[in-house]
Amino acid sequence: MPAASCSTTIRVLPGEVVSRIAAGEVIERPAAVVKELVENSLDAGSRCITVDIKDGGVALIRVTDDGEGIKRADLYLAFERHATSKLKSDNDLTSIKTMGFRGEALPSIASISNVQVVTATRQEGIGAQLTLMGGVQQGIVDAPPVPGTKIEVSDLFYNQPARKKFLKSVPTEFSHISGVVQQAGLAWPSVHFRLTHNGHEILNYPAVASERDRILQVYRAAFLDKTIDLRGRMAGCTISGVMIDPVHARSSRIPQDVFVNHRPVRSAAVSHAVTDGYGSFLPKGHHPTYVLFLDIDPERIDVNVHPAKREIRFADQEAIHRFVRQSVRHAFSGVERKLVLGLSPSEAPPTAADTSAAVPAPSREVTSRVDGGLSENYGLGSQANNGAHSLFVQEATASYAASAKPAVIPFGQVLQTYLVAQVGQELQVVDQHTAHERVLFQRLWRAWMKREIVTQPLLIPEPIELTVAQRTLLQKHAGDLERLGLVIEPFGATAVLLRAVPVGIGPINGPLLVQDVLEDLAAWESASSLEALAQPILAALACKSAVQAGRSMALPEIERLVRDWVDEGLITTCPHGRRTAFRLSSDELDKLFGRVGWS
């Protein structure tokens, strides 16, 4: 059969279908719309950006700015595919200085929603309003001459029911939106950001003079006070920001924020370099948290490698990795001079951290003394212990059969951390924190298994500042936490109130407890049973209320703690897997001192 008579199987897709496919790549969820619109506002030189959300962004997304606005003659073109004011030739792609550049965002958004734009420039005497229904332009009408741009996106995904069906709950979608605004706020401290949801103000970040001030607004003093300043410079690149003091490192990886030329990005190279820079300062099982800002020559990075611009590529990744690693190590040195490095490995002077042996990890135990008598719960210190490993382990059992009520004879305390006592015919050296943690956990666990956990209200409820995403997560599991004895309620726009804890635990560090609970809640979706959900929360409660290392204890207090630990079965690990005691039997003592075989 002649080729001309064959029907073709390859077809050019209609423009409407192309638009929806492109929208699927750029607009995954309402947060992606917010990200694109906020980036446009930033590129327009805005100093104040307000984001109003309704029903998680599906019903309405409104972004209002005071930027330079869109000229009336350009308004139609702004919604044409690949129309942009930010590129003039392909050469501009090698040195991108704006947040947006492809000309895809506005037409992609308009194709899957209804859009209304009201804009005015400072040069024109009257504003303009454009309405689009599913990407179809309805015409331009006059509007008030208020400089800036207001874009309303409503009925998102109304013509893509399959995409709309896969959206998460309203709180989840809004938490993603708040994350976008939070990241933009961190990247642009000189810009005022506001976020509202269903008419309620959620975030308000007034413009500040420094990155550190903005970090304080977003992550609060609870994070910032535990960080170390980081500064570094090399040819074509500078780095600044804060990173967690290793003493306060935790199992959580939040935050790990990296901004390159004001753009929030994910970079495996930078993340690895930071971890490598911490080296042996970082306790096993813990991760660095940080907020870092890199300012790099635009010609040395490629931001056009991801549809949503979440990733970038460095022209000299090895040099950037080395620079970030050495900047982190330099921050630990305590030297106030600036770090000056070159791009070439031969130009980079070795740092003390590069040439010296690995430094042992500093002790993570609290060493401040808590005075006063021991209460029923051993006069629990107010400071929380960060030494426990984060990985929850299988419950340990007694390593040997405990005799019925062995005698406990206390001898004293070593380094205000370890208790020495005779238990039956054995010498026991007991870690006061992990042993007490085990005792508290066993009591909580028995109460939980009987569903008899009783709460005790705090005399003064403790307010705790959180991010929007963290508060949303706590609210989602509030009922489950209450069954575990923790009563946590919303308090203001971004805070929660710790109102009650289980009966039987002493004074507790609320913020640290809530942070631990948040880390555990993140793993709840994959938990295999109800017990698997309860264990880490109860372990966190026990850990944060147990007597701390560094607390002096009298002999009666030592005897009581060791007795309680013995009564629980002399279990040799805490709920997180750390050792509780070291024992020497009478036979082992005889062998140690060569008394075996003596007459």
NUBAKE-402866 format. One record per residue (C-alpha): residue in one letter; x, y, z. Coordinates in steps of 0.5 Angstrom, whole numbers, plus 500, padded with zeros to 3 digits. Layout:
AXYZ
...
***
This chain:
M500500500
P503507498
A505511504
A501517503
S495512504
C497510511
S493514517
T498518521
T498516529
I502522531
R498528532
V499535534
L495536541
P490542541
G493548545
E488547551
V491540552
V498543552
S496548557
R493543562
I499538561
A504544562
A500546568
G500539571
E508540571
V508547574
I502547578
E502541583
R497544588
P495550591
A502552594
A505552587
V500557585
V502561591
K509560590
E509563583
L505569584
V509571590
E515570586
N512575580
S511580586
L518579588
D521580581
A516586581
G520590586
S514589592
R516591599
C509588602
I506582599
T499579602
V497572601
D489571602
I487564602
K480561603
D479553604
G486551603
G487555596
V482551592
A476556593
L481562593
I488565593
R489572593
V496575592
T496583593
D503587592
D505594592
G510592586
E511596579
G505593576
I503591569
K502596563
R496596560
A499594554
D502588557
L496585560
Y494580555
L501578553
A502576561
F498570560
E501568553
R505562554
H512563554
A511571554
T516574559
S519581561
K525577564
L529574558
K531577551
S535572548
D538565550
N544568553
D540570559
L539563561
T546563563
S545569568
I538569571
K537574576
T530573577
M525568581
G521567574
F524567567
R520562563
G513565562
E509559564
A506560571
L501565569
P498561563
S498555567
I495557573
A489561568
S488554564
I486551570
S482556574
N478563574
V483569574
Q482576576
V488581575
V487588577
T494592576
A497599575
T503602574
R506609577
Q507612570
E499610568
G494615570
I489609571
G489601572
A487595568
Q483589570
L483583566
T478577567
L480570565
M475564565
G479557564
G484561560
V480564556
Q481572556
Q474576558
G477583556
I480589560
V476594563
D479600567
A481600575
P483604580
P490607579
V493603585
P500602584
G502594584
T498588582
K492584585
I491577582
E485572585
V485565583
S479562584
D476555583
L483552582
F482545578
Y475546577
N476543570
Q481538572
P477533577
A482528577
R488533580
K483536585
K481529587
F488527589
L489534593
K490533601
S485536606
V484543607
P489543613
T495539609
E494544603
F494550607
S500548611
H504547604
I502554603
S504557609
G511553608
V512557601
V510564605
Q515562610
Q521560605
A519567601
G520571608
L526567610
A529569603
W527576603
P528579610
S527586607
V520585604
H513585609
F509578608
R502577611
L498571610
T491570612
H486563612
N479564612
G480571614
H484570620
E491572620
I496566620
L503569619
N506577619
Y513578618
P514585618
A520588614
V527587618
A534589617
S538582617
E537575616
R538573623
D532578625
R527574620
I530567622
L528570629
Q521572626
V520565623
Y523560628
R523564634
A528564640
A527557642
F531555635
L536561634
D538561641
K541555640
T545556634
I552559631
D553564626
L556562620
R560567615
G564565609
R567568603
M570566596
A571568589
G564569586
C561566593
T559568600
I555564605
S551567611
G546564616
V546560622
M547553624
I545549630
D550548636
P552541636
V550540643
H543542641
A543537635
R537533635
S534527631
S530532627
R532535620
I527541621
P529546619
Q535545614
D533551609
V538553603
F537559599
V541561593
N541568591
H534568595
R531562591
P529556596
V533550593
R534543595
S541541594
A544534596
A551537595
V550543600
S547538605
H552533605
A557539606
V554541612
T554534615
D561533613
G563540616
Y560538623
G564531623
S565528630
F562534633
L555531631
P553526636
K551519633
G543519630
H543527630
H542531625
P544539623
T539544623
Y541550619
V538556615
L543558610
F544563605
L549563599
D550569594
I553566588
D555569581
P549567577
E553565571
R556559576
I549556577
D544553573
V537554575
N533551569
V534544571
H527543575
P520544572
A518548579
K525551580
R526547586
E533544584
I539548582
R546545579
F553548581
A558550575
D563547580
Q560543585
E566540588
A569547590
I562549593
H562543597
R569544600
F567552601
V561550605
R564544609
Q570549611
S565555613
V562550617
R568548621
H571555621
A564557625
F566552630
S573555631
G571561634
V576565630
E573572628
R577573622
K573572615
L574566611
V577567605
L578561600
G579561592
L575557587
S582552586
P583547591
S590549590
E588556593
A584554599
P588554605
P587548609
T583550616
A585547623
A579542622
D582539615
T589538618
S587536625
A585529628
A577528629
V575532635
P571527640
A563529640
P562534646
S558531652
R550532651
E548532658
V546538662
T551539668
S548544672
R546542679
V539543681
D539544689
G533542693
G530535696
L528529692
S520529691
E517522689
N520523682
Y527525685
G526532684
L526532676
G530538674
S527543669
Q532542664
A531536659
N537531657
N538531649
G543525650
A538519649
H538516642
S533518637
L532511634
F526508638
V528500639
Q525494641
E523494648
A529490652
T527485657
A531483664
S538480662
Y537475668
A532473673
A532478678
S531475685
A525477689
K526484693
P534484693
A537489698
V539495696
I545499699
P547506696
F554508696
G554514693
Q554518686
V560519681
L560525677
Q553527679
T551522673
Y552515676
L549512682
V553506685
A550501689
Q550494692
V544490689
G543483692
Q550480691
E552485685
L555492685
Q551496680
V553503677
V547506674
D546512670
Q541516674
H537519668
T536513663
A534508669
H529514672
E527514664
R526507664
V522507671
L517512668
F516509662
Q514502665
R509506669
L506510663
W506504659
R502499664
A497505665
W497506657
M496498656
K490498661
R487505658
E488508665
I492514664
V490520668
T492527667
Q494532671
P493540669
L499544670
L498550675
I500555669
P499552662
E505553658
P505557651
I509554646
E511557639
L510553633
T510554625
V504553622
A505546619
Q507544626
R501546629
T497543624
L500536625
L499537633
Q491539632
K491533627
H493528633
A490532639
G485527640
D490521640
L495525644
E490527650
R489519650
L496519652
G495524657
L498530653
V493536653
I495541648
E490546645
P491552640
F493558643
G493564638
A495564631
T501560631
A502557638
V499552643
L498551650
L501545654
R495544659
A496537662
V501532662
P500524665
V500524673
G506521676
I511525672
G514531675
P516538672
I517538665
N520542659
G514543655
P518546649
L523540648
L517535650
V513538644
Q519538639
D520531641
V512529640
L512533633
E518528631
D514522633
L508524630
A511525623
A512517623
W505516625
E503515618
S507508617
A506505624
S504498624
S500498631
L497502636
E502500641
A507503636
L504509636
A504510643
Q511508645
P515514642
I510519645
L511515652
A518515651
A519522650
L515524656
A519519660
C525522658
K524529658
S521528666
A527524668
V532526673
Q538529669
A545528669
G549533673
R543533679
S546532686
M543526689
A543524697
L543517699
P536516701
E534519694
I539514690
E536508694
R529510692
L531511685
V535504685
R530500688
D524503683
W529501678
V530494681
D522493682
E521494674
G526488673
L533491672
I532493665
T538494662
T536499657
C532506657
P526506652
H531509647
G536504647
R541507652
R544503657
T542504664
A547500668
F553496669
R554490674
L559486677
S557480680
S561477687
D564472682
E567477677
L569482683
D573476686
K576474679
L578482678
F582482685
G585475684
R581472690
V578466687
G581460690
W584463696
S583459702
***
